[in-house]
Amino acid sequence: MCTFPFPPEMLELGSVHLVPVREEHAEYIYSLRVDETLNKFLSKPPASAVVQAEWIQKYVEREKVGSEYYFVIAVKGGAMCGTVRLYDFRPESFCWGSWILDRNKTRFAAVESALLVYRIGFEKLNFVASHFEVRKANSKVITFHLRFGARVTSEGEDNIYMQLTRKAFEEKEPDLLKLISGGSSKCP
């Protein structure tokens, strides 16, 4: 069995830390996926928490071979507050999604979890870009990604396809770190 490839310090920033998803998280993840206030822009949820647990069992096998990483986002010393996943690894780019934040999130949990995703993808996995899609109706998340330095690469009927390069991320990262440390009032 492969050991988890990320050191603990790479999985925490500010008020949150990332916890590798395991079967014991199935009920929580299922509750996020079926919450009508949170699932508006997500794919259809599984039929039950049991089906979610079965999906997680298969996911752990993909994690072992390094083809995907799925995390619960948790408040340091406290409750779980969401999920995020890195997947669809291509020669130079990774995708991320399954990003949900619930009512337990901290003020900067979105920025902190996104920074962690990009650090893992760019610094640890050595990708030069990240590709992802956002539902057109999800204007807040589109704006969030644009403020991170992402650009629109194409559009479909329901989705906008975006990319963030490592270079663009590295240019924005100092300002984002300043924001979460209280050094700026500008929000992404």
N, C-alpha and C positions, 0 to 999 in steps of 0.2 A: 504494500500500500504506500502510495506517494504521500509525503508530508505536505501540509498546506504551505504554498510557496511564498506567502507574504508575512513579513515580520510584524508583530503587534503594533509597533510604532507607525507602520505604514497604513494601519487600519483605524487610526484615530486622529481627529482634528477638532479643535474647538470644543464644542459641547456634545459631539457625537462620536461613536465608534461603529465599525462594521463587524458583524458577527457572521461567520459562514453559515449558510442555511443548512439545517438538518431536519430530519423528520419531526422532531419535537416542535418545530415552528409551523407545521402544516395548519393547525387550527387558526393561528394568528394570521398567516398569509391568506387563508381562505376567507377569514372575516374581513380583511382589507378588500379582497377581490369582489365580494358580494355587497359591500357597502355602497349604496347608491350615490352617496355624496362624494365618494372617492373613485368610483369605477367608470365615470362618464366617458373617459377617453381611452379606456383599456379594452383589450380583447375579452371575449366572453370568458367568465370564470369557469372553473371545473365544477362538476356536478355536486361534489361534496368535499369535506375536509379529508376523507379517506382517499379520494381520487387525487387530491393535492399531495398527500403523503406519498402516494405511488409515484407521482411525477417527481417529487423530491428524491426518492430512491434512485430513479434513473438519472436525475441531474448529478447526484454525487459521483456516479460512474464517469460522467463527462468532466467533472471537476478533477478527478484522479488523473485523467490524461491531459489536463490543461486546456480543454477546449471551451470552457465556460466557467464563470464564477458568479455566484448568487449570494447576496448578503441581506441580512436583516440589519436595518439601521436602528441603533439604540442610543438613547440619551445616556451619557456617561453616568454610571452609578444609578441608573433608573430604568424606566420602561422602554419597551420597543416602540419605535415611532415610524417605521416604514420598511421598504425593501428597495433594492437596486441590483441590477444584473449586468454583467459584461459577457458578450457572446458574439457569434458571427465573426470569428477571427479570420481575417483575410491577410494576405502577405504583408501589407503595410497599415492596415486599419482594423479597428474593432468597433463593434456596435454596443450601445448600452441602452437599457430600458428597464421595464418592469419597475419603474420608479414611482413609488407611492409614498406619500408622507401623511400620517394621520394627525389627529388632534393632540397627540403627545409631543409633537415636534417642537423643537426649540426655535427661537427667532431666526437663526442662521442655518438650520438643519439642511435646507435645500442647497445653499451655497457650499456648506461644509461637505455634504455627501457628494456633490458634483466634483468638488476639488479632489476628494479622495478617489473617485472613479478615474479622473484624468491622471492623477499621479500614478495609480496602479497601471493604467493602460500605457502611459508614455514612459514613466521611469522604470517600472518593473518589467513590463511585458515588451517594452521597446517599440511600440507602434509609432508611426509618424502622423497618424490622423485617427479621428473617430468619426464614424458615420452613424446617423440615427434618423428616425422619422418621428414626426409629431403630427397629430391630427390638426387639420386646418382650424377647426373650431377652438382649439386649445391655445388661444392667443397669449395667455400669460406665460405658458411654457415656451412658446416661440420667442417671445420678447426676452425671457430669461436666457435662452441659448444665444441669441444675437448679442446680448450684453456680455456674454462670456467670450465673444469673438467668433462664434460660429457663422457660417454663411449658408444660404440656401443653394442647393445644387440642382434641385428639380422639384416639380410638383406633380402630384397625381390628383385623382378626383377627390379623395378625402384627406390625403397626407401631404405634408411638406417634408422633403428630404434635405437633410442638413449635414454639414461636415465642419469639424473643428480640427485644425492642424495643431501639431505640437508647438510649432513656432507661435501661432496666435495665442495658444493657452499660456505659454511662457511669458508673453507680453502682458497678459491680463492678470496673471497669478499674483504679482505683488500688490496690486490694488485690491484684489479680492481678499487677500490675507489681511490687509490693513482694515478693510471693512469689518471682517469678523472679529478683529482684535479691538475694535472701537476707535480706530484711527481715522475713520472717514464716515461721513453721513450719507454718501452715495450708495444706493442699493442697486444690485444688478437686476 
